[in-house]
Amino acid sequence: MKSIQVTLWAEWLKVRKSKVLWITMLFFAFVAVMMGLIVLLQQHPEIAEKLGLIGVKANMLKMGQPNWENYLGLLLQGMSGVGLIGFGFITSWVFGREYTDHTIKDILALPSPRSSFVISKLIVIMVWGIMLTLVFFGAGLLFGVIAGLPGWSGEMIGQILYKLTMVSLLSILLCTPIAFFASCSNGFLLPVGIVILTMLMANFTGLLGVGPYFPWSIPAMFCVPAGTPIGVTAASYLILLGTSAVGLAGTIGWWKYADQK
């Protein structure tokens, strides 16, 4: 336990002093504001007509009346996509930077179990992901208040916050395979490519109707309203947890037994 406390402190210190933390926060806030802008343009079509392509995009993404219910639903769907990309990127950075900065040999020479470094990194990624979720939700709420959307309800906000938390946690659990690919490839390129590939496959499997059985589609499937024929099942959660467990075991195994460069 003491070794994990030490490695966890070191990992968080590296993240806190990095510009990447603030860049990701700005990115998540920016995405939330852009979604708010879409709803605002739907609320004021006269402005959308003057903005050309942006106004056309807003009309294409229109989801019912511009009110809090539809706006929060749009934020929830946005989180299912931006979460996979954002959390996958930070996982690639947290694990891959040890190789690009040539600090992996120094880490492995320390008198601490190698598994402690993996667990500490994953804990930092989880905390980081929760922070980004709060930034995304906070920025979205702020923009909705500024836009003066009708239909505010405390109960509805609580329900969306619960779903947003679940989507984020499901997305964070899928970071372990990305950690494995970042470790075995000794850098950023392969894991970032895997993140992009899984996003494309998530959209494709969703169109085919097998999204509930593809791990990276399950966070988006969780956003589907209750009663929809295609949605998450108990098997979906088992598949996602199994994928996460395999990624965790593979990452720890690589750090413990693979020949490190």
N, C-alpha and C positions, 0 to 999 in steps of 0.2 A: 504493500500500500504506500509506503514511504517513497519508493522509487517512482510510482505513478504520480505522486504529488510533485516530486521534483521535475519529472519530465513534462508534466502538464503545465507547470509554471513556466518552464522554458519555452514550450510551444506557444503558449498564449502571449508571452513576451515578444516572440518573433512576429506574431500576427499583429499585435497592438502597435508595434513600431513600423509596420509596413504600410505603404500607401494603398496596397490592394484592398485592405479592409474598408477604407473610405471610398475607394472607387466603386466597390461592389454595392455599398450603401447608396451611393448616388445613382447607380444603375437601376437598382430596385425601385428607388423613389421616382426616377424618371419614367420607368415603365408604368407605374401606378398613375402618374400625372398624365401620361399619354392616353391611358384608358379613360381617365376623367375628362380629358379634352374631347374624346370621341362622343361621350354622353352629352357634354356641353354643346357640341356642334349639332347633335340631334335635337337638343332643346331649343336651339336658335338656328333653324335652317337658313335664315337669311344671311347669316355669317358664313355658313358652310358653302353657300353658292359662290361666295367671293374668294374662297381659299383654294379653288381648283381641285387638284388631286387629293389634298387632305380631306376636303369636304366629300369627295366621291368615296374615299376609303371609309369615312365615318358612316355614310349611308349604306355601304356594303356590309358593315359590321353591326348594323342596327339590330337591337334585340328588344323589341317592344317599346313601351313608353319610357321616356327618360325619367325614371324615378329611382328611389333607393333600392328597391327590390331587384330590378334589372341591373342596376349599376353594380351592386354587390355580387350578383351572379357573374357579371363580366369580370370583376376583380378575381373571383374565385377561379374561374377558368384560366385567367391570365397567370395566376400563381402556379397552377399545375404545369404550365409550360416554362415560365421563367424560373421556377424552382429547380426543375431538372437541369436546366442549362447553368444557372447560377451556382447551385450546390455542386454540380459536376465540375465546374471550373475551379471553385475554391479547393475541392478535393485534389484535383490535378496539381494545383499550385502548392498545397500543403505538403504533399508527398513528393512531387516532382522537383521542387526547388532544392531538396537535399542533394540531388544529383547534379543539377545545373550549377549550383553554388559550390559544388565539391566539398560539402560538409558531411556526406554520408560516412566517410571513413572515420571522421572525428566522433560522430555519434555512436558508431558501432564499437569504438574503442572504450567508451565510457563503461564504468562498472554497474550497469543497470540492465535488467532483462530486456531483450529486444522487443518483446511483446508489449512492454510498458510504453515504448515510443509509439507503437501502432495505436494502442488504446488511447493514449493521450492525444494523438493527432485526431482521432475520430471524435473524441469528446469536444475538442476545440471546434471541429467542423460542425458538430451538432449545435453548440452554443452560437457559433457564427451564423448558422442557418436560421436559428430562432430569432436572432437579432435582425437579420435581413427580412424575415417575415413580418416582424413588428414594424420595421421601417416601411415596408410595402403597404401594410394595412393602415398605418398611421397617415402616410402620404395620401392614400386613397380616400380615407375618411375626411381629411382636411380639404381636399379638392372638392369632394361632394358637398361639404358644408358651404364652401365658397361659392359653388355653382348654384346653391339654393335648391337642391333636388327635393321634391315632395315625397311624402310617404315614410318619414322617419319612424322607426320603431325600435325600442331598446331590445325587445325580444328577438327581432329579426337580426340585429347586430350581433347578439349573443350566439345565435345559430350559425351565422356566417363565420364568426370568429372560431367557433368549434370546428367547422368544416375546413377552414383555412389552416388551422393547427394540424388537423389530421392529414391534409394534403401535404403540408410541409414535412411532417414526420415520416410519411410514406416515401417522400422524395429523398429525405436524408438517409433513410435506410438503404436506398439504392446507391449510395455513394461508396459502399465497400468494394464492389467490383471495379469501380473507377480507381480506387486506391490500389488495388492489385495491379491493374494495367500500368498505372503510373510507376509502381515499384519495379515491375519486371521489365519495363521498357526504359527505365532510368531517365525519365524526363516528362515533358508536357505533351508532346505531339500525339502519341498514341492515345492516351486517355481523353484528350480533347476530341480526337477523331471518333472515339467510341461514344462520347456524349452526343455528338452530332448524329451518328449512325442510329443510336437508340431513339433519338427524337424522331428521326424519319420513319423508323420502323414502328414507333408508337402510333404515329398518324396513320400509317398504312394498315396496321392490324386493327385499328379502330374502325377504318372504313370497311374492312372485311368482316367485322362483327366478332372478332376473337380478342378484342382488347382486354377483357377481364382476365385473360390467361397469359398475357404478355406483361412481365413485371413493370416495364416503363410506361405502359398504358394505364396501369391501375390507378395512379394518383388522379389522372384526368377522369377515369371512369367513376371515381368516388364523387365527382362533382355532378354526375348525372342525377336529375331529380328522382325522388322515390317513385316507384311504380313503373319506371321505364323498363322495357324488356331487357335491354342490355345494360348491365350494371355490375358492381362488384358482388362477389359471393364469398363464402367461406374459403373456397378453393383459391380465390384470388389472393386473399391475405396469406394463405399458406405458401403459395408460389412466391410472393414477394418476400416473405420472411425467409424462405429457403434460399432464395437468391442472395439476400443480404448475408445469411449465415455462411454460404459458400464463399462469398467475397471476403468476409472477415477471416475465415479459416485460411484461405489462399494467401491473403496479405500477411498474416502473422507467420504462416509457414515460409513464405518467401523471405521475410526479414530474418527468420531464425535459421534457415537452412540453406538458402540459395547463396551461390558464390557472388558476393558483392564486389563491384568494381570500385 
